[in-house]
Amino acid sequence: MSKAFESIRQGLREAVAHARGDTTGVNTFTPRLVDVAAVRGRMGLSQVQFAARFGFSVSTLRHWERGDRQPQGPALVLLNLIDRDPAGVLRALS
């Protein structure tokens, strides 16, 4: 069998093992929770400005800040980036 086939086969085995709960050798990234109100406050932006600048709905932003909901997935990753390097994110988006 070809090297490509063996690589694909090994990848599938690892994926199946991971799906069954075997995390041996698996690196996962779990973004930390972010205090959205504090990040927004440090930037000096209103809720409307912050939401518009980063593509969130104002309603969702308000839920995060009240603690009704927690950001998840790509939103949480983006908020972590904004928290760590707001100027860099703004440059990337301009």
C-alpha positions, 0 to 999 in steps of 0.5 A: 500500500502507498504511504498516502494510504497508510497515513490516511488509515492511521489518521482514521484509526486515531480519529475513531479512537478519539471518538471513543474517548481515547485521548492518548496523544491528542492535543486539544485547545480549550480557550479560557473564559473571558470577562467580556465587560472588562475587555470592552471597558479597557477598550473604551467602547460602548456595547454597540461599538464593540458589537459592531466592530467585532461582528457580535450582536448587541443582544448576544454581547449583553447576555455575555456581560450579564452572565446569562450565557457564555461565549463559545466556539469561534466567538470565545477564540476571538474574544481571547484574541481581543483580550490579549492583543486588541490593537493587533485584532483591530489592525487585522480587521481594518 
